[in-house]
Amino acid sequence: MFEEERERLVGDLMKWGYLTKPELIAAFKKVPREGFLQEKSQDLAYSDQPLYIGNGQTISAPSMIAIMMQTLDLKRGQSVLEIGAGSGYNAALLAEAVGESGKVVTMERISELAAFARANLRKTGYGRVKVVVGDGTLGYDEGAPWDRILVTACAPNLSLPLLAQLAPGGKLGAPVGEHYMFQTWKVATKIKGEEIKVADHGGCSFVPLIGAYGWKE
């Protein structure tokens, strides 16, 4: 039902320059965004806009998701930690990008959303993704060090525990700034030891990251 719309959106994202990497193009073509939305929003699945998913949270616009993932330089076999599972859509894209030999864990502080994400991932064929309920700003020691960490909510600064859990050469992508404004998508790369190099990749707008190293509720 949605295949033509999905192909059209991917074509637009490529034409606009948001999607250039073959593995990500393939992931966006395969993962059914409608399967990660509330039923009332499914008709808007392939519009390039953020959509409400419940509990005060949203799923990002596809163009923003493409920017996030392109800047992380995802590869087969990598281990990836996502902070902010939401509806599970990003985690499914990550699972496609890193393949069966990779590993994806996604963390969500809101238990109802975690259950929604887990159910969505299972029904769309991505049950191999592990969904964890907890404070994502503290990271997930059990699977560390991580090759890539993707943060899908904005904090005033990059989380120190997350940076500590990066593998050598690993990358962390996160929005940094104030609530819904003056935010920048940043990618931090662990060079060697504790040396971190941070690059800016333009403005963005995300919900607040709540937790010990984010904003308080």
Buried (B, 14 or more C-beta within 10 A) or exposed (E): EBEEBBEEBBEBBBEEEBBEBEBBBEBBBBBBBBBBBEEEBBEBBBBBEBBEBBEEBBBBBBBBBBBBBBBBBBBEEBBBBBBBBBBBBBBBBBBBBBBEEBBBBBBBBBEEBBEBBBBBBBEBBBEEBBBBBBBBBBBBEEBBBBBBBBBBBBBEEBBEBBBEBBBEEBBBBBBBBEEEEEBBBBBBBBEEEEEEEBEEBEEBBBBBBBBEBBBEE
